[in-house]
Amino acid sequence: MSAFQRHFASNPADDPNFISVVDNPPTLIKTGRRHGPGLIILALIPITAFALGTWQVFRLEWKTNLIAKFEDRLVRSPLPLPPQVDPTAIKDFDYRRVYATGRFRHDQEMLIGPRIHDGDNGYLVVTPLERDGEGTTVLVNRGWIPKGLRRQADRRVGVPSGLVKVEGLLREPWKKNMFTPANRPEIREFYFPDVAQMAKLTGSQPVWIEETMDPDLLKAYDREAKGIPIGRPAEVNLRNNHTQYIFTWYV
């Protein structure tokens, strides 16, 4: 048998029982199975991403307006801090520059820490400022000192006596996050500036002032060496990463 004959001898069409798909087209059969959870989750991913991206757009607008409001307060001249301050009104003066005159109660000093400053470990020094008149004392966050100068005896220059004038930012108390340990005021161990707690402990008003200083590297080094607290700059330090989040969710 030739190769030509062998090729056509095995052709299925030569079989009298052969049925082609033309003569018998396929039939679609409904299995009754629903889409699995994986397909549903896959469909929800772009919907969720769009919703989160849209939410970040609104958050960006809110944060931008908030920062602009605080920066507007910063450029205004400092206000004299009244003898009595309504704690409920502080939110309307958050980041407002104020000044007050009085005497530091170093015997009631509180250290919050640990706190990192330029890679070095240390503490924030919080001292009540006692002013003229009963019930006029306020809390002042004087700034950062290195860990090695925790004892007042090692930083006498940073413990001024007599009348002092403090200029700083009036700040609204903030909430403790879930990862920060609880303060232990009974042993004067503080990890978080709980304004109400510290005010009760020292007999002060629940008013928090963050002392400010002009950004000056040489001055900061000199203060650090002498144990004089390094105050914060008079600027808004709120993080605004919402543009990055919008890009993440939309793209």
N, C-alpha and C positions, 0 to 999 in steps of 0.2 A: 504494500500500500504506500502510495506516495505521501509526502508531507502535506500536500494540499488536501488529500482525501482524509488523512488523519485529523487535520484541523477541523474540518466540517463534520466529521463523524461524531465528535463530542459536543456539538452545538446543542444547548438546551432547547432551542426552538424546534429541533427535530423530534423531541419527545412529545407524543400525542397527549400526555397528561399535564404538560407545562401550561401554566396560567400566568400571563404577564400582568403588570400593574395597570396597564391600560384597560385590560378586560375586567380587572377587579381592583378599583382604586381604594386607598386606605380610608378607614373610618376613624374619626376622632371620638375617643371615649372619655367621658368625664369620670375622673377617679374619685371625686368627692373630698380630696385632701385640701386643707387650707394652707395659706402661706405660713411658714415656720417663723419662730420668734427672731431668728437671725435676719430674715428679710425685712421684718418690721423695724428692727433696730437700725438696720442699714438705711431705711427710708427716713427715720427720725433724725439721723445725724445732720443732714443739711438744714432741716427745720430748726433744730436746737441751736446750731451754729449761727443761723440768721437771727434768731431771737436774742441770743447772748450778745451778738455784735450790735444789734439795735439798742439793747440795754446799755452797752458801753458808750454808745453815742450820747445818750442822755446823761450818763455819768460824767462824760468828758465836759459837757456843757455846764453841768452843776459844779464840777471841781474848778473849771476855768473861771466861772463867775465868783466862786468863793475866794479863790486866790486874788482875783482883782479887787474884791472888797477889802481883804486884809491888807493888800499893798497900798490901797488908798488911805487906810488908817495909819500906816507906817509913816507916810510922808507928812502927816500933820504934826504940829508942835506938841510936845509932851504936856499932859494935863496934870495938875496937882491931884494926888489921890485924896479923896475926901476922908474925913475921920472914920465915918461909918460907911460901909459898902454893902449894898444889897446883893447877896450872892446870886439871886435870880436875874439880875441885870448884867452880870458879867459877860454873858454870851453876846450881848449887843456891843461890847467893848473889847472883844477878843482881839489880840494883837495891837491894842491901842497903847501907844507910848505914854507912860506916866512917870511921875517922880514923887518921892516921899522922903521926909526927914525924920530921923529918930536915932535910937541906939540899938545896936545888935545885942541880942541875948545869946551870947556865946555859950552860956551854961545850958542852954536848951538846943544846941546845935544838933542836927540830924544829918547823917550821911546816907545817900542812896547809892547803892552799887551792887555789883561792879558795873562801871561804865567805861567804855573805850573812847579815848581821844587820841587821834593820830597814831593809832596802833598801840597806845600805852594804856594799861589798866589803872583805874582810879575810882573816884567817887564824886557825886554831886553834893555840894555843901548847901544845906538848907538851914537858914537861921531866921528866927522871928525878929522882926524889926519893931521895937517898942516905941510908940509915938506918944505925944502929949495927949492926955485924956484917957479915961477908962474905956477899955474895950476897943482900942484903936490899933492894936498890934496886928501885923500881917506877916505872911510867910514870904521869904525871899530866897529864891534859888540863885545863889551867888555865882555858881559856876563849878567847873571841874578842878580837882586837885589830884596829883598822882597818889597811888596806893601807899608809897613809902612815907608820905607826909600826912597820914591819917590822924596822928596824934596832934592836938593843938600845941603841945609843948615843942614840937618840931617845926612849927610854922608860925611863930609869934608875929611875924610881919603881916601875915594874912589874917590876924585876929585883931582888927582895929578897935580901939576904945573911944569913948566920947561920941559926940554928935556926928552923924554921917548923912550924906545925901545919896539916895539910891535912885537911879534911873533905869527903867526896864520896861518890859512888855507885860501888860495885864493879860493873863491867860485863863481860859475856861478849863476847869478840871476835866480830865479825860478818863476813860474807862480802862481798867486793867484787862489785858488779854489773858486767855486761858493758860498760856504757857509760863506766865510770870509767877514765881512763888509768892505766897501770902506774906505780908509784912509781919514782923514780930516786935511791935512797939514796946513790949514789956522789957526787952533787952536792947532796945534802940537799934534794931536791925531792920533796914528798909531796902526793899527791892524795887519799889514802885512809888511814885509820888501820890499817895492817897491824901488829897488836900483836906478832906473832912476829918480823917483820922489824925493827921498831924496837927490840925488846928485844935482839935479836942485835947490832944496830949499836951500842947503848949499854952492853951488858953488864948489862942489867937482867933481872929476872924478867918473863915474859910476863903481867904483871898490869896492868890498865888501870883507873885511877880517874878519874872525871869530877868535878872540883871543883865544889861547889855554892855558891850564894849566894841570899839571900832576894830575891825580885822587888822591886826598888826602882828606879823610873825615874830619879830624881835621882842616885842612887848609880851607876847604870849610865852616865849621861852623864858624871859626874865621872871614872869609871874610863876611859871611852873617850878623854877628853881627855888623860889622863895616861899612857895606854898600859898601864894595869893590866888584865889579862885579865878579861873579863866572864864569870863562871861561869854554869852552867846552873841553873835552878830544880830543886829536889828533887821531881820529879814524873815520872809515867810518860808518855812521849811517843810511844806506839805508836798508829798510825792504825787505826781500826776502821770501815771503810766497808761491812761485809758486809750491814748492813740495807739500804743503798741497792742493793747488788748483788742481794739477794733480791727487792726490789721490781722491779728491772729485768728479771730473768729470768722471774718469775712473772706480771708484768703485761704 
